[in-house]
Amino acid sequence: MKEIGGSSNIEAIGHENGTLTVRFVGGAVYDYPDFPTDLHIKWLEHHESGGSVGKWFHQHIKPHYEGKKREAQ
């Protein structure tokens, strides 16, 4: 997972085997299965160009993909 600096909402994101994983501030981790690689890359590019990771998540991911919360381990 890639640590995200400067976000008040999201700590880290990762993408493996078609699943997006998001770790939120506070420790909750959600998996978004069947998540397109190209959309993950666009999100990272947005972050690297100084864009808000949380705002992008709420506009492009949350309304379109169902996340599944991981159980605490």
C-alpha positions in Angstrom: 0.0 0.0 0.0 1.1 3.5 -0.7 1.1 5.9 2.2 -0.8 9.1 1.5 0.6 12.2 3.1 -1.4 15.3 3.7 -4.9 13.7 3.6 -7.2 14.2 6.6 -9.3 11.3 5.5 -7.2 8.6 3.8 -3.9 7.1 5.1 -3.0 4.6 2.4 -4.2 3.1 -0.8 -3.2 0.0 -2.7 -4.4 -2.1 -5.7 -3.7 -5.8 -6.1 -5.4 -8.5 -8.1 -8.2 -6.2 -9.2 -9.0 -5.0 -5.6 -8.6 -1.5 -4.4 -7.7 -1.3 -0.7 -8.1 1.9 1.2 -7.0 2.5 4.8 -8.7 5.5 6.4 -7.6 7.8 9.2 -8.6 5.9 12.3 -7.5 2.6 11.0 -10.6 1.3 9.1 -9.7 -0.7 6.0 -12.0 -1.2 3.1 -11.6 -3.4 0.0 -13.3 -2.5 -3.3 -13.3 -5.6 -5.6 -13.3 -5.5 -9.4 -11.7 -2.0 -9.3 -10.1 -1.0 -12.6 -6.3 -0.5 -12.7 -6.6 2.5 -14.9 -8.8 4.3 -12.4 -6.3 3.5 -9.6 -3.5 5.0 -11.7 -5.6 8.1 -12.3 -6.2 8.5 -8.6 -2.5 8.2 -7.8 -1.7 10.8 -10.6 -4.3 13.1 -9.1 -2.6 12.8 -5.7 0.9 13.3 -7.1 -0.2 16.4 -8.9 -1.4 17.9 -5.6 -5.1 17.0 -5.8 -7.2 16.0 -2.8 -7.3 12.3 -2.4 -10.4 12.4 -0.2 -12.3 14.6 -2.5 -11.4 12.4 -5.5 -12.5 9.3 -3.6 -15.9 10.8 -2.7 -16.5 11.9 -6.3 -15.2 8.9 -8.3 -15.1 5.9 -6.1 -17.6 5.9 -3.2 -20.7 6.5 -5.4 -19.8 3.8 -7.9 -18.1 1.0 -6.0 -19.2 -0.9 -3.0 -16.5 -1.2 -0.3 -16.3 -4.1 2.1 -14.9 -3.3 5.5 -12.2 -5.7 6.8 -12.6 -7.1 10.2 -10.2 -5.9 12.8 -7.3 -8.2 13.3 
